[in-house]
Amino acid sequence: MYVCSCFGVTDKQVKEHAAAGACTPRQIASATKAGTDCGSCVRTIQGILGRGACPRRELLEKGNATAVLAADPGAVSAPELAEAA
């Protein structure tokens, strides 16, 4: 099933990127462009990702934003991490 019609991204591709470590729609967008045009697929992507185990999310919940930035320095900025926490 297509998740992103704008770029032809399927749910299988989203799941593969999630299995490889993508935890957020932004990380899926970095890998596939899904969600970067009209944005209508972002909620579907969030649903596929769910609230499962995610090393970055676990670090954020523990308040360790520095470790998240060190793990993936290009993913988000420090102010965005503060908003997410």
C-alpha positions as CSV (number, residue, x, y, z in Angstrom):
1,M,0.0,0.0,0.0
2,Y,1.3,3.5,-0.8
3,V,1.7,5.7,2.2
4,C,3.1,8.7,0.3
5,S,1.5,9.3,-3.1
6,C,3.8,12.3,-3.8
7,F,7.0,10.2,-3.8
8,G,5.6,6.7,-4.2
9,V,6.7,5.5,-0.8
10,T,5.0,2.3,0.5
11,D,4.2,1.1,4.0
12,K,6.8,-1.7,3.4
13,Q,9.5,0.9,2.8
14,V,8.5,2.8,6.0
15,K,8.6,-0.4,8.0
16,E,12.1,-1.3,6.5
17,H,13.5,2.1,7.5
18,A,11.9,1.8,11.0
19,A,13.5,-1.6,11.4
20,A,16.8,0.0,10.4
21,G,16.4,2.6,13.2
22,A,14.2,5.4,11.9
23,C,12.0,6.4,14.8
24,T,10.3,9.5,13.7
25,P,8.5,10.8,10.6
26,R,11.3,13.3,10.1
27,Q,13.8,10.4,9.9
28,I,11.6,8.6,7.4
29,A,11.4,11.8,5.4
30,S,15.2,12.0,5.4
31,A,15.4,8.6,4.0
32,T,12.5,8.6,1.5
33,K,11.2,12.2,1.1
34,A,7.8,10.9,2.4
35,G,5.9,13.7,4.2
36,T,7.9,16.5,2.7
37,D,5.5,17.6,-0.1
38,C,1.8,17.8,0.8
39,G,2.3,16.3,4.3
40,S,-0.9,14.2,4.2
41,C,1.0,11.0,4.9
42,V,2.7,12.1,8.1
43,R,0.0,10.8,10.4
44,T,0.0,7.5,8.5
45,I,3.7,7.3,9.0
46,Q,3.3,8.1,12.7
47,G,0.8,5.3,12.9
48,I,3.2,2.8,11.3
49,L,6.0,3.8,13.6
50,G,3.8,3.7,16.7
51,R,5.2,4.0,20.1
52,G,7.4,1.0,20.0
53,A,11.0,0.7,21.3
54,C,13.1,3.5,19.9
55,P,16.6,4.1,21.2
56,R,16.4,7.8,20.4
57,R,13.0,8.2,22.0
58,E,14.2,6.4,25.1
59,L,17.1,8.8,25.4
60,L,14.8,11.8,25.0
61,E,12.4,10.5,27.7
62,K,15.4,10.1,30.0
63,G,16.3,13.7,29.3
64,N,19.5,12.8,27.5
65,A,19.3,15.1,24.4
66,T,23.1,15.3,24.1
67,A,23.3,11.5,23.4
68,V,20.6,11.8,20.8
69,L,22.5,14.6,19.0
70,A,25.7,12.6,19.2
71,A,23.9,9.5,17.8
72,D,22.4,11.4,14.8
73,P,23.8,15.0,14.7
74,G,22.0,15.9,11.5
75,A,18.5,14.7,12.5
76,V,17.3,17.5,14.7
77,S,18.6,20.6,16.4
78,A,18.9,21.2,20.1
79,P,15.8,23.6,20.3
80,E,13.7,20.9,18.5
81,L,14.8,18.3,21.0
82,A,13.8,20.6,23.9
83,E,10.3,21.0,22.3
84,A,10.0,17.3,21.9
85,A,10.9,16.5,25.5
